[in-house]
Amino acid sequence: MFTTDTLEDQTILITGGGSGLGLSMAQKFASLGANIAICGRTEEKLKTATEQIDDQGSGQVRYYVADVRDHDRVGEMVHSIIGDFGDMAGLVNNAAGNFLAASEDLTPGGFKSVVDIVLHGSFNCTHAFGNYLIDNDKKGNVLNIVTTYAESSGSAFVLPSACGKAGVLAMTRSLAYEWATYGIRLNAVAPGPFPTEGAWSRLLPEEEMEEKFLSKIPAKRYGNHEELANLAAFLMSDMAEYITGECVTIDGGESLAAGQFNFIDQLAPREQLKAFFARMKSESGKNGD
């Protein structure tokens, strides 16, 4: 249903667009005619991603080094994007963080780090972009990438992510109503398991865990990045002009069994699990993550 001009003349910012699902969405949008801005904290990763995105379409592609947790820097970035491209019509809040931990062992810093990226970062970008649209009497779209456990069940062992993503979903629906008067649409996508190098190494580092995870999915497979990118492109396009405040789940039926990471409790006694989480944290620190 898409053509090479489906997103023509739209400039879309994808946060965390240097890798994973963010990069896949950026490439898809570019192939449909959009101008692409991506942001992240690692310039080398952004440079490489920009080249990959540029190969997909004829529009402009630029990257911006920015930490979405920094409200002032986000405002500067949005101002720069508008100056560089002449306009900005769409935002995908994709930047996120997550790790496994027994909740009683969480530190305030660990909890804050994830919530700051997921919730505060999404607010910062949405706030800056929304004010630009409102001040200039322009319509626009915001797409927030949440998770299947944001809406109802929550999930054990990923408490900061569950709290942050639930907040983003509440923001999506709150602003969809409040900003509809300005012609601004806000929607969310709740992906189930879509393999990415970063998430898989932190959340499913062992074969036994991955096998158990896969067994919970009625479709008996993981999602393909193209499938999520297609959904995101539709929601960002004019074909979805009357859709706002919606959260679309794409997970092969996995969320029908609540609590995405609850299965971990079945793998070993709790003390063994906590020792395993500690080893993962130690290994992550050695790798500089």
C-alpha positions in Angstrom: 0.0 0.0 0.0 3.0 2.3 0.2 4.6 4.2 -2.7 7.9 6.1 -2.9 6.1 9.3 -2.1 3.9 8.1 0.8 6.0 10.3 3.2 7.3 12.8 0.7 8.4 16.2 2.0 8.0 15.1 5.6 10.9 15.7 7.9 10.8 13.1 10.7 13.1 12.8 13.8 13.7 9.3 15.1 15.4 9.3 18.6 17.7 6.4 19.1 17.8 6.1 15.3 21.4 5.0 15.1 20.6 1.3 15.6 18.0 -1.4 16.1 14.3 -0.7 15.5 15.0 3.1 15.3 17.3 2.5 12.3 14.9 0.2 10.6 12.1 2.7 10.9 14.4 5.5 9.6 15.3 3.4 6.6 11.7 2.6 5.8 10.6 6.3 6.1 13.5 7.3 3.8 12.4 4.8 1.2 8.9 6.4 1.2 10.3 9.9 0.5 10.8 11.4 4.0 13.7 13.5 5.1 15.3 11.9 8.1 16.9 13.3 11.3 18.3 10.8 13.8 19.8 11.5 17.2 21.7 9.6 19.8 24.7 9.9 22.1 27.4 8.1 20.0 28.5 10.0 17.0 30.3 7.1 15.2 27.1 5.0 15.4 25.1 7.9 14.0 27.5 8.5 11.1 27.3 4.9 10.1 23.5 4.8 10.4 23.2 8.0 8.3 25.0 6.3 5.4 22.7 3.3 5.6 19.6 5.5 5.7 20.9 7.7 2.8 21.1 4.6 0.6 17.3 4.0 1.0 15.9 7.2 -0.4 16.3 10.5 -2.2 15.6 12.8 0.7 18.0 14.5 3.1 19.5 12.7 6.1 21.2 14.3 9.0 22.3 13.2 12.5 22.4 15.1 15.7 24.4 14.2 18.8 22.0 14.7 21.7 21.0 13.1 25.0 17.2 13.1 25.1 17.3 13.5 28.9 18.7 17.0 28.5 15.6 19.3 27.9 17.7 22.3 26.8 19.8 20.2 24.3 16.6 18.7 22.9 15.2 22.2 22.3 18.4 23.2 20.6 18.3 20.1 18.4 14.7 20.6 17.3 15.6 24.2 16.4 18.6 23.0 14.4 16.5 20.4 12.5 14.0 23.1 11.5 16.8 25.3 10.4 18.5 22.6 8.4 15.4 21.1 6.8 13.1 24.1 6.8 10.4 22.2 8.7 9.7 19.3 11.0 6.5 17.2 10.6 7.0 14.1 12.6 8.7 12.6 15.7 9.3 9.0 16.7 10.2 8.6 20.4 12.2 5.4 20.2 15.2 6.0 22.5 15.0 3.7 25.5 17.0 1.8 28.1 16.3 -1.5 29.9 18.0 -4.2 32.0 17.1 -7.2 34.1 17.2 -6.9 37.9 15.3 -8.1 41.0 13.4 -5.0 42.0 14.6 -5.1 45.6 18.1 -4.8 44.4 17.5 -1.7 42.2 19.5 1.4 43.0 17.9 4.8 42.8 20.4 5.6 40.0 19.5 2.5 38.0 15.8 3.2 38.2 16.3 6.9 37.4 18.5 6.2 34.4 15.9 4.2 32.6 12.9 6.4 33.5 14.9 9.5 32.5 15.6 8.1 29.0 12.2 6.6 28.4 9.7 9.0 30.1 11.6 12.3 30.5 13.3 11.9 27.1 10.0 11.3 25.3 8.4 14.3 27.1 11.4 16.5 26.3 11.2 15.7 22.6 7.4 15.9 22.4 7.3 19.1 24.3 9.8 20.9 22.1 8.3 19.5 18.9 4.7 20.2 20.0 5.4 23.8 20.9 7.0 24.3 17.5 3.9 23.0 15.8 1.5 25.0 18.0 3.5 28.3 17.7 3.6 28.0 13.9 0.0 26.7 13.4 1.3 23.5 11.8 -0.1 19.9 12.0 2.2 17.0 12.9 2.5 13.5 14.2 4.2 11.9 17.2 4.7 8.1 17.4 5.8 6.7 20.8 7.4 3.2 20.9 6.2 1.7 24.2 6.0 -2.1 25.0 3.3 -4.7 25.5 3.6 -4.6 29.3 3.0 -0.9 29.5 -0.8 -1.0 29.2 -2.1 -3.6 31.7 0.2 -6.2 33.2 3.5 -4.5 34.0 6.4 -7.0 34.1 8.6 -8.5 36.8 12.3 -7.8 36.7 12.1 -4.8 34.4 10.4 -2.4 36.8 12.0 0.9 35.6 11.1 0.1 32.0 7.5 -0.9 33.0 7.0 2.4 34.9 8.6 4.6 32.2 6.7 3.0 29.3 3.4 3.2 31.2 4.1 6.9 31.6 4.8 7.4 27.9 1.5 5.6 27.0 -0.4 7.9 29.5 1.3 10.9 27.9 0.3 9.6 24.4 -3.3 9.5 25.3 -3.4 12.6 27.4 -1.9 14.8 24.6 -3.8 13.1 21.8 -7.0 14.5 23.4 -5.5 17.8 24.4 -3.6 18.6 21.2 -6.2 17.3 18.7 -7.5 20.9 18.6 -4.1 21.9 17.0 -4.2 19.1 14.4 -1.4 17.1 16.2 -1.8 13.3 16.3 -0.1 11.1 18.9 -0.1 7.3 18.7 1.9 4.5 20.2 3.2 1.1 19.0 3.8 -1.7 21.5 6.3 -4.2 20.0 6.7 -7.6 21.4 10.0 -9.4 20.8 11.9 -8.0 17.9 15.6 -9.1 18.0 18.1 -6.3 18.3 21.7 -6.6 19.2 21.5 -4.2 22.2 18.3 -5.5 23.8 19.1 -9.1 23.2 22.5 -8.9 24.9 20.9 -7.3 28.0 17.6 -9.1 28.3 18.1 -12.6 26.7 21.8 -13.4 26.9 21.5 -17.1 27.4 20.1 -19.8 25.0 17.8 -21.3 27.7 16.2 -17.9 28.3 15.6 -17.3 24.6 14.1 -20.7 24.1 11.6 -20.1 27.0 10.9 -16.6 25.6 10.1 -17.9 22.1 7.8 -20.7 23.5 5.5 -18.0 25.0 4.7 -16.5 21.5 1.7 -18.1 19.8 3.0 -17.2 16.4 6.2 -19.3 17.3 8.6 -16.7 15.9 10.1 -13.3 16.6 9.0 -10.1 14.7 10.8 -8.9 11.7 12.0 -5.3 11.7 10.2 -4.7 8.4 6.9 -5.5 10.0 7.2 -2.9 12.7 8.6 -0.3 10.2 5.5 -0.9 8.0 3.2 -0.2 10.9 5.1 2.9 12.0 5.1 4.2 8.4 1.3 3.7 8.2 0.7 5.6 11.5 2.9 8.4 10.4 1.2 8.8 7.0 -1.9 10.6 5.7 -3.6 7.2 5.5 -4.0 7.3 9.3 -5.2 10.9 9.7 -8.2 10.0 11.8 -6.2 7.7 14.2 -5.0 9.4 17.4 -4.5 8.2 21.0 -4.2 4.6 19.9 -1.7 2.0 21.0 -1.2 -0.8 18.4 0.3 -4.0 19.6 2.5 -6.0 17.3 3.7 -9.1 19.0 2.5 -12.3 17.4 0.0 -12.7 20.3 2.7 -12.8 23.0 0.9 -10.2 25.2 -2.1 -12.4 25.5 0.0 -14.1 28.3 0.6 -11.2 30.6 4.0 -10.0 32.0 6.7 -10.3 29.3 9.6 -11.2 31.6 7.6 -13.0 34.3 8.7 -16.3 32.9 12.2 -15.7 34.3 11.0 -16.7 37.8 10.5 -20.2 36.4 14.1 -20.7 35.4 15.7 -21.0 38.8 15.3 -20.2 42.5 15.2 -16.4 43.3 18.7 -16.3 44.9 20.2 -18.0 41.8 18.4 -15.5 39.6 19.8 -12.6 41.6 23.3 -14.0 41.3 22.7 -14.3 37.6 21.6 -10.6 37.3 24.7 -9.6 39.3 26.9 -11.4 36.8 25.1 -9.7 33.9 25.6 -6.3 35.5 29.3 -7.0 36.0 29.8 -8.2 32.4 27.9 -5.2 31.1 30.2 -2.9 33.1 33.3 -4.6 31.7 32.0 -3.9 28.2 31.4 -0.2 28.9 27.6 -0.3 28.6 
